[in-house]
């Protein structure tokens, strides 16, 4: 399996300028920063003597937050200067210097809590994601659209070595159980999966389409219908079949059936639904899926702890 379509990081960072956010990501960051600063009543007061505050790691993990923190300081605290000692994705240990913030004391003190909140949460997500990726042993690990901080969560998953999955409803076509139920009701037919797939504009959506199925029979129908549609247009892109709440063993047997029918090459298999970290060895051993999607990597990550101390005090 080559590059999975679940990697949407190219929509967050300009491919031609690594480290520079796209307009989509920049606008999202600005919205989140504005909300955080408003809630904290934090602004660039610009008063007091010039001080330097140093951020130290209080735990072991992966750092993430350089891009949004850079926008925070440059865009909202222009009287301050920011200096990094590490980069996104770098490993830190307890006591390591991470960054320094210098400027008028009132501004530094006003900025530091929002800065630490961003650094701690995003680094926590990246750290946990990296652990999932390691324990998944070659299966891709993707987040879902269950996020607390939108695209910031997605970026942190990427920094940790995971896959962003869809960034929004409009980023890729996803046909879920409720969608199939509506199609079945509207059409009065039980053939909701073929009806849904036959209605897809493949020229626009073949690169990344996901369909949720509840068992091997539905997976076979989806793969067969997709293959027939693709062959008719000389297409080669596989469909993502989301095997919902099936568990590693049932996913593995479904993959074997698809292989025996010559349909496995037409699909990317995604395991999802109630996946826990402690189950990753079973998924790696027997599921045969290409990717696992879970909100656990970002919604259950906790934070990586950092402290900021004004130097010379």
N, C-alpha and C positions, 0 to 999 in steps of 0.2 A: 504494500500500500504506500503510495507516494504522499505528498503533502495533503493533509486533511483540510477540507474547506472550513472546518471549525476554527482555524487560525485566522482571525480577522485583525490582527495587530497592524497590518498595513493600512488599515483605516483609521488608526490612532496616531501613528507616527509616520511622517513623510519618508517614503522609501529612499528618496534621493538625499535626505538630510537626517541621518540618525540622531535621535535625541530631540528633534523639533516636532512638536505636536501638530497634527492636522487641524484645520479649522473646526471640524467636528469635535475633536477632543479638547481643544483650547476653549471653545465655548462652554463645553460641559464643565471643565475645571473652574472656569470663572464663575459659573452659576453656583457651584458647590462652595467655593471660597466666599462668595458674597453672602450666602446663607450662614456659613459658620462664623464669619466676622460679625454679621449683624446680631446673631444670637449672643455672641460673646461681648458685644459692644466694643469691639477692638478696632482701632484706627491708628494711623500714623500721626501721633501727637507731636513729634518733632521737638520735644523739650527735654532738658536735662543734659548732663555731661555725656561725652562719648564713652561707651563701654563696649566690651566684647563678651558675648555669652557663648560658651562652648557646649555642644550637645555630645553626650557620651552614651554608649550602649550599656544597658543594664542586663543584657542577656545575649544569648547566641542566636544568630539567625541571618536572614537575607535582608538587605536594605532595599527599600522602595520608597519613592516620594520625591525624587530629585526634580522631576518636571513640574508637578503642581506647587512644590515649595518655591521653586524658582519664579513661577508666575505670581505666587503670593507676595514675595518680597519685592520683585520688580514692579508689579502692578499696583500693590496696595500699601507698600512700605518703602517708597523710593528713597527715604532718608537713610535706610539701612543698607549694609553690604553683606553678602552671603558668600561663604567660602566652604567648599566641600572637600573632605578628605577621603571619601569613598564614592562609588558610583552605584546606580541601580543594579541590583543583582549581586553586589559584592557581599561576601560573608564577613560578619563582625562577631566579636566575642565581648564578653563583659569587660568594660573599661575602655574599649576602643573609642577614639575620637571619630565623630561622624561629620559634624559641620560646625562652623562658627557663624554667629550673627553679630555684627557690630553696627553701632549707630547711637543716636540719642537714647538715653536710658529709658525714657517713657515709651518710646516706640518699640524698643527691644522687648520690654516687659509686656507690652500690649500684643506683640506678634507671637510670643513664644508658645502660648497655650495652643493656639490654632495650629501652629507649625508642628508641635509635638503630637497633637491628635492625628494629624495627617500622616506623619512619619511612623507613628506607632501602629496605626490601623493597617496601612498599606504594607508595611514591613511584616506585620503578623500574617497577612494574607499570603504574601510571597513566600514566607518561611513555611507555612503549612502546605501550600501548593507544591513546593519543592519536595517535601516529604512524601506527599501522595504520588508525585511523578516517579520518585525513586522506587516506592513500594509497588507501583503498578507494573513495573518491569516491562516497559515497552508499549503498553497500552496508553493511548493518549488520554489525558485528563482535562476535561473541559468544565468550565463553570456554566451556570444556567442564567436565566434572566431574573432570578431571585437575587437582588443586590440591595445593599444598604446605601451605597454611594455611587450608584450608576457606573459610568465608564471608568471611574477611578478604581473600583473593584476589579473591573475587567483588565485594566492595565496591570494591576498588582498580580493577578493570576498569570498574565503573560510573563512578567518579570521572574516569577517563580518557576517558569518552564511549562506552565499549563497552556490550555487553549481557551480563547475568549468565548467561543461559540457565538451565537447571534448577538449583536450589539443592541438591537432593537427589533420590534415587530417587523419593520420594513426592511431589515438588513438581508433576510433570506426567507424563503417560503417555508412555512412549517404547517403541516396539516395534522392537527391533533384529534384526539378521540371526540371532543365536542364538535369539531368541524365536520367530522365524518357523520356524527349523529344528525347534524343539521342537514347535511346532504341527503342522508337516508330519508329524513322526514319530508324534505322538500320534493324529492324525486319519487317517493313512494316505492323505492327499490332497495333491496338488500345489498346491491352491488356498489356500496358507497366508495370503496377504495378504487376500483377501476374508473368510476365516474369522476372522482377527484383527480386522479392522475391524467385522465384523458382531457381534462379541462385546463391543464397547466400549459402556460406559454413557455415551451422548452427553450426557445431562443433567449428568453430573458432569465429563466430560472434553473436551467439544467445544472449549472455549476454548483448550486447549493440549495437542494430541496430536501426537507425532512418530512417523513411521514411516520406517525406513531401507530404501532400495532400492539395487540394484546396477546398474541400467540403465534405459533409457527404457521398455521394455515393462513393467517392474514399476511405474514411476512412473505410467504410464497406468492400470494396473489399480487402483493405490491411489487415484488421483484420481477415477476413475469410480465405484468402490465407495463412497468417501466422499461424493461428490456425491449419489448415489442415496439413501444413508442420511440425509443432511441434508435433501434435498427431502422425504422421507417424513415428517420431523418438523417441517417448515417452519423448519429451521435455516439459518443463514447463515455460521457460523464455518468458516474454511478449515482444512485439515489441513496440518501441516508435513511436507513430503516431503524427507527428508535424502538427498541425492544423494552417495553415499559413494564417494570415490576416483575420481570421474569426470573431474575436470579441467574447466577453464572452457569449452572448446569443446564437449564432450559435454553439459555442463549447459546451454549455450546452445541447442543443437539440441533437447534434451529440452523445454526451455521453449517453443520454437516449435511443436513437435508438440502439446503440451498446449493451446497457444493455438488451433491450427487445429481441435482437437477440442472447443473450448468448455469446456475443463476447467481452464484456467490460473487462473480466478477462484476456483476451489475449493481452491487450494493456495498455501502459502508455500514457496518453494524455498530450501533450505539446502544450501550447498556445504560439504563437510567431507572431511577425510582428507588429511594430508600438505601442507597449505597453508603456504607460506612467504611471508615478507614480500616477497621479490623478485618473486613471482608476482602480487602484487596488481594491477599495471597490466593484466595479461591478464584477471584476473577482472573488473575494472571495465569493461573494453572489450567482452568477448564472452560472459560467463557468463549474464547475465540473471537471476542469483539475487537473492533479497531479503536474504539474510544469509549470512555465512561464519562457521563455528565452528572454533576452533583452540585448542589448549592453549599455543601459542607465546606468546600475549600475556602469560600469567602465569608459565608454567614456564620460559621462556627470556628473561626480562626483565632479569636482573641487578638491581643495586641503584643507587639514586641516593645518592651519598655525602654524608654530613653529618659535622660534627665538633662537639664540645661543649667549651667552654673556660670555666673558672671565672674570672669577671671579677675584675680587680684583682690577679691574680697576675703 
